[in-house]
Amino acid sequence: MLSEVKTFQKEYMTQFEDLYAYSYEEGTDTERFLALGLLLRRYYGDRWKESVSEYRQDKKRQVYYFSMEYLPGRQLKSNLLNLGLLQTARTAIDGLGLDFDQIVRAEVDPALGNGGLGRLASCFMDSMASTGIAGNGCGIRYRYGLFKQKFVNGHQIELPENWLRNLNVWEVRREGKAVTVRFGGTVELVPNADNDLKPVYHNTQTILAVPYDTPQIGYHNKTVNTLRLFSAEVPYEDETAYQTPQERNAVKQITEVLYPDDSNYEGRLLRLKQEYFLCSAGIQTIVNHFKGLKLEWSEFPEKVAIHINDTHPTLCIPELMRILLDDEGLSWEQAWNIIHKTFSYTNHTILAEAMERWPVDMVERTLPRIMQIIWEINRRHYLIKGALYGQDIAHKTAPVIDGQVQMAHLAILASHSVNGVAKLHTEILENYTLRNFKLISPAKFNNKTNGITLRRWVMLANEPLSNLIDQRIGKEWRSSPKEVSLLKAYQTDKKLLKELLAVKKANKERFAAYVADQMNIEIDPNALFDVQIKRLHAYKRQLLQALHIIDRYWRIKEDPGSIQQPRVFIFGAKAAPSYHYAKEIIKLINALADLVNNDPEVSEFIKVVFVENYGVSLAELIIPSADLSEQISLSGKEASGTSNMKLMANGALTIGTLDGANVEIRDSVGEDNLFLFGLKADEVENLKASHIYHSADYYHNNPRIKRILDTLIDGTIPDIEEEGRDIFDSLVTYNDEYFLLKDFDSFVDAQDQADLAFQDPHEWARKCLLNIAASGNFSSDYTVLRYAKEIWKVDPGLHLFNIQDFS
Ligand code: 26V
């Protein structure tokens, strides 16, 4: 270790001086970070090369995970951990008189995603490498990530996120592997010498897709996979085609910025272009690789498994059809057969308003050949499925309905596997949302409950907890996550429970220091830290928590002493820029924070903290400090949730509805170790169908609710005239679409129980321990192993996993 540290220090100093021509002592933290990153490249370079060449030489079956979003977080510590170099690097860097943790924080956190879907993709990349699955990620190298969020007078303001302003040390530009992507123009089908129809293109625009590769390093194994992100550029040899700066800019526009997840999905031309750009570039890359293997086309599905993360990359399907038909001369039947064996699709949402649909004329204008292929898929669908199941079913499941391309329909029809992301979600898909598809192809449907990588979310985010676990049960849990359940045996071990509380306290102090420094708010680490961190959306019901805070406010005002347990309500959330209602909720919570935090009578018992610019790095700071995990979506709406798993793994107790993966969390940790409340999914459906819910009755008949809602419009909360009125109306006048008022009393009861439970630290710590012990079940290592076995049919590499572990 000592000589390793010395070598590392020497190499680091040389690396720094080579790069900047002065000593590391004079550098900035960013420079120190960049030198460290560049040094690391030498440590994984060989393994990366070997993994890639092994996959090629052995003609290994590979997975290609297509996602419009990735949220990898900072990569320095993660790469060091997986390489087994974390302690060496820390000792070496600190030994040079630098601050390792400060240097770590100088890395930018790439916000190339909106939320759960993007973070899941990154957990999967880490887990595929760590379980030795030959998995590649395909995505877009957005020039600007998701906007940077600022609060001005409590309102969300969006600023551009220029994440590439410094060198990105992890990526490698591979210009030599660039491919071209065609847009627009017209296409004519002309018979060739064999009398086959071949497309002839006129006036198309050609754009270069340049790949940037980032290594995905496996944990303590030899695997280094690749995340390939494509950037749109003007083709070098075709520069004359883009003469004006406007024309050249239009090309770069395609990968300029990530689209925010909007409450009401609206097809936008640029988004369609982005999606096709990713699909075409990725599929061409796969085809090029496959052609290098010199195999028959019929062997394509044996070598390639393509997974599409939600419907966003669905155009991969017609794009591969296009290449097989037009460039490779396969028949429709041969090509479709290959498609079907190759593709699988994950659904991440059942919200109807988020479903992707594209107007046929827009697709026609932008991607004329692709639209022809979609029409042919549609024609054959009616022919075959109509004959088998009748025209009504064929119509309801068609790829094109009412002049709109239905992305989900296309994805489901073409794929051999369609999965939901938690048990309840999959059941809802099968029985309601996608029931007609289940009818025509029952065997396609399956569930794969989401997971999280414990490496990032426990080992890196919560080193003190990880060390404590090591001390008790050894280190096996680090490569075999279910072994964390051995902790269960210690649930009555007073010493351990005390240590657990001490770790939590230290993490709370660390977050409190951040809040004091960044927001100038003092929070007490002895208070209960109550955390809700996720995209801002009406169905996730951040507003329910806001109403609960107002309730506490009045309880304290009216009867000081009625609330005994001090709490800090912590929020982190971004709202899509055009999602007006979500932004109003942000303003309400910020205004409420002003009211509560500045009222000495109240602030002793309630503090409200809405952190700015929530993302992966902030999550890593907040989650280890949480006591209570808010998972309070309206039952049936949250596909899975993954912050529920991260919080549980860090010893927070869940308060939640039986929604998404909360159901599995309940099953594995036991009903006594979380706080459940509210309507169940079937009760929500029945209530909706019966039309008997009148939210105004709750307002008029429940004095507590009336009091709270009046607070929104009577000036108690400063500066929310408009927002308060709109929110009031949504709950009273527009019948409370997400049943907040219906669930309110049961929510507050559960919150009061949580208060009570928190007052017995020993018992609370025992429940924390049981949550941590159950969290191994939610390792994304198991999730990807299930995908590998049941969907992708790929073998994990040599690794430490026991096959029983994930069955
Ligand atoms: C939606 C849309 C709508 C169309 C325009 C572009 C766009 C981009 C992103 C999104 C995000 C919605 C999908 C999503 O993040 N779903 C979440 O996926 C998590 C991982 O499976 C899951 O845990 C969450 O419950 C689910 O909301």
Boltz pocket constraint, residues with backbone or C-beta under 6 A from the ligand:
constraints:
  - pocket:
      binder: B
      contacts: [[A, 114], [A, 115], [A, 116], [A, 117], [A, 118], [A, 120], [A, 259], [A, 260], [A, 261], [A, 262], [A, 265], [A, 310], [A, 347], [A, 348], [A, 349], [A, 354], [A, 355], [A, 356], [A, 421], [A, 450], [A, 637], [A, 638], [A, 639], [A, 640], [A, 641], [A, 642], [A, 660]]
      max_distance: 6.0
